[in-house]
Amino acid sequence: MNATAAERVSLAEHLAALRRAVDAALDRWLPTERDCPPTLAAAMRYAVFPSGKRLRPVLVLLAAEACGGSIDVAMPAASAVELVHCYSLVHDDLPAMDDDDLRRGRPTCHVAFGEAMGILAGDALLTLAFDIVARHSATPQLAAESCRELATAAGAAGMVGGQVDDVARASSLPMSEKERAGRLEACPTATDSLERLQSIHARKTGAMMLASVRLGGIAARADAGAMTALDCYGRRIGVAFQIADDLLDACGTEARTGKRTGKDGGRGKMTYPGVVGIDESRRLARTLCDEACRAVAILGDRAERLRQLAEFIVERDH
């Protein structure tokens, strides 16, 4: 279900407008040198600007729109999601983690500001995310529900837990005997490897994608049927995005992606192309996209932007 050229232009314009709105909100809520040590303020802004795809906050806002909600009401949650994402990138790039020196076409935060300041800037972005939701949500109930959703997705059972498993496979992170036996068993089958990969990325990447659309639904006070549709959409889009990201690392160029490519396989990290091959990875991404689009069909025409975004995610080249 490929979008027409006119629809793509319309989607691009709409996404650009949403990104500008998110950027304006982040600029307003990020601290300045009057609020905290100047170097910390600079490092936090460096990690957030210039903007990347802003995919997660856009998902919050599009999900809210699809459920008849307000962009303004959803904006605190959208901004918080992006700050959590930016914190995770700063920490993932550190030498102890993925050891990346390039992000969005320029030096990573710890390269630009030093490793200690990179850690502290990430810490500050994470805590600011919850401060924004607590202070600026439309109602106390919305603040509480949004904080719970975000904390679950970002914490030990979600993104952080997925990152632990991902890094542990390619490093010497401590593991229990049970974990070691499970991860070092001889000659795992392709099915076993795919299941492990799916488990890692359902938490590392998928949890925040799912939380993004759920936060949009929560802001819009969506009913149970709409939330079920968003859940299905979010789970599939999260995996599809990771597959597309793995394909870009395997097949893309540094000039297009703005970061080092070909690094995951060299570090022994599990990727979809490495486990099932490039062609099967592309087929899986397409299947997930189609399933995501069908899931939100019950939301009617208001979900058209979500359907178009699903197409963009699997077809992107950067």
N, C-alpha and C positions, 0 to 999 in steps of 0.2 A: 504494500500500500504506500507507494512512493508519493510524496507530496509534489504538486506541480511547482513550476518555477515561480509563479506568482505567490503561492502559499509560502515558499521558502523565503522570498523577499519579505513577506509580511511577518513571518516568524522571526527573521533576523532583526527586523525593526522593533518588534515587540520585545525580544530578548535584550536588545540594546537599551531600550527604555527601562526595562526592569533592572539591568545592571547599573545604569546610571542612578536609579533610585536607591539601590543597595549601597553603591559607593558613597552617595551623599549621606546616607544614614550612618555608615561606618566612619566616615570622616567626622561626623558630628559627635559620635560616641567614643572614638578613640581618644586617649589622653594626649595632651600637649605637654611641652616642656615645662609649662607652669604647674602641671598636675603631678608630675613625677620626675625622677632624674632624666635630664634631657637625652642621654644616650639610650635609655630604655624606651622613651617615647619614640625616638627615631628608629630603633630596631623594630618596634611593634608596627610602625607604619610601613617600614621597609618590607616586612613580612606580608602585609595586607595589600599594599599598592606597589606598582600598578596592578590592576585587577587581572585575574586569570579568566577562566570561563564563567566563574561564579555559578557553577551548575547547581550546587546544593541550595543556595538561597533562591535561585530561580525556580527550583522544584517546589520549595515552600510556597512561593507566590503563585505559581501556576496551579498548584493543588488547591490553594485557597480560592482562586478564581473559578476553578472547575466545580467547586462546591458552593458557589454563590457568595463567597466571603469577600472581605475588603483587603486590599493590598496594605493599607495603613495599619490595620489590626495585625496582619501577619508579619509586618516588617521587623519587629523586635526578634521574633523567632528566626526569621531569615538571616538577620545580621548575626545572631548568636551562632547559628549553624556554620556560617562562613568563618567566624573567628575560631571555632573549634577545629575546622578543617585547616586553617592557616597555622594554628598551633601544631597540629599533627604533622604538617609538612616540615616546619622548622625542626621539630624533634626527629622526624624520620631521616632528615638530611645529615644529622650529626655523625661524626666519625664512629661513634659506638653503635650506630644503627645502620643506615644504608650508605653512609659516607659519600654523599653527593656534594659536588662543588658548584653545580649549575642548576638553576631553577628559573623558569620563565625567561630564559635567555640571559641571565646575569648571575653573579656569584650568589650562592645561598647565604642565608642570614648569618650563620656562624662563621662563614668565610669573611663576610663584610664587617661583622662586629665582634668576632671572637666567640669561642665555644661557650664560655660562661654566660655571656650576654645572650647568646642564642637560646640557651636553656631558660634563662630568666624571662626573655621576651615571650617564649612559648607558654611558660607558666602564667604570665600576665594576660595573654590573649585568652587562655582557657577560663580564667576566673572572671575576666571582663564579660565573657559570653553569658554567664549566669547572672551577673550583675545587671546586664541589659534586660534580660527576660524578667527578672524580679522587679526592676524599677519601671519598665516601660510597657509591660503588657496591659491590655485594656482593663482587665479585672484580676483580682487576686486568684480566682479559680483558674483563669487562663494561665497566669504566671506559674502556679503550682503544677498544673498538668504539663505545661511546656518544659519546665525544669526537669520533671520526672522523665519525660520522653527523651530529652536530650542527654541526661545523665546515664540512662540505661544504654543508649546507643553508643555513647562515647567511652564508657567505662570498661571494667574488667570482663564483663560478659559480651561486650560489643567490640568497638574498634581497637581498644588497647589489647584485649585478649587475642584478637586476630593478628595484631602486629607481633605479639609475643611468639605465637606459633610460627609466623612467617619468618621472623628473624632467627628463631631457634633452629630451623632447618638448615640455615646457612652459616651458623656461628656456633660459638661455644657457650651460649646461654645455659645456665643450670637447668637440668631436667630431672624429674623424679624417675625412679626405676620403671614405673609404669609407662611414663611418657617415652622414655628411652627405648623400651622394648617395642612400643607401638611405632616409633618413628624409624627405628633402625632394623626392622625385620627384613630379612633377605628377600630381594627380588619381588617387591610388591607388584601386584597386577595393575594394569592400566585403570581398571575400575576402582581399585583401592586408591590409587594416586589421584584420580579425578574426584573421588569423594573427599579426600583430605583437602585438596585444593579448594573445592566448593565450601568446605567447612571453614577454612581460613578466611576466604574472601567474603563469605556471608557475614562475617563479623568485621573484618578489617575495612572493607569498602562498603559492603551492602548495608550494614547496620545504620550508617549515617545517611545513605540514600533513602532507606526506608523511613527513618526518622524525619527526613525532610518533607516527604509527602504527607506523613502522618501529622506533622506540626502544622502544615497548611490546612489539613482537614480539621484539626482541633481548633485552629483560629477561626475557621468558618462555621464552627459548631455543626459539622457534618453528621448525618445520621449513621446508623450502624451499617446500612448497605453501602453507603458511599465510602466509609472507612475500610470496609472489606475490599472494595474495588481498589482503593488507594494502596492497601497492603499488598495485594497481588501485583499491582503495577510496580510498586517500589522494590519489591524483592527481585523481580525480573530485570528491572532497569539497573539495579545495583550490580548484578552478575554481568549483564551485557556491557556495562561500562568497564568493568574490570577486564573482560575479554578484549574489548577494543583497546584498552590501555596496554595489555600484554602484546597485542598485535602491533601496536605502534612501537613498542620497545624492540620487538623482533624485526620489524620491517620498515620502520620510519627512519627519519633523518633528524639529526640534532637541530638543523636549521628550521625544520617545520615544528618540532615539538618543544624547542626551547630548553631541553635537558638532555643529558647523556642517553644514548640509546644502546641496545645490545648488552646492557649491564646485568640484567637479572639472571640470564642464563649463565653468565660467567661467574656469578656468585653462588650458583647452586640453588637459587630460589625456584620454587615451583611456579610455572606459568601455564596458561592454557595451551599455547602453541607447543610448549615443551612436552606436555602430557598427551594431548590429542592431535597435535599437528595444526598447521595454519588453516587448511581448508575446512577441517571439522570445527575449528574455533570460529571461523566466519559463519558456518552453518548454525552453530549454537547461538551466536549473537543474533542472527536473523530470526531464529525461532523464538528466542526470548523477547525480542522486540515485538513480534506479532502477537505473542501472548499478552504482553503488557498493554498493547493497544486494544485488544479485545476486552481486557479486564475493565477498562474505564469507559467502555461503550455505554454502560447504564447511566453515565453522567451526561450523555447527550452531547450537543454541540459545544457546550462549555469546556469539554475535555479535549477539544481539537488541538489546542496548544500542547497538551501533554502527549498526544499521539505524534505530533510533529517533532517534539523534542526527543521522543524515543527513536525516531528515524535518524535524527541528527547524531545521537549518541553512537549508534552502530556504524554510521557512515563517515564519521569525522576523520580527518587526516592530521590532526594536531591536538 
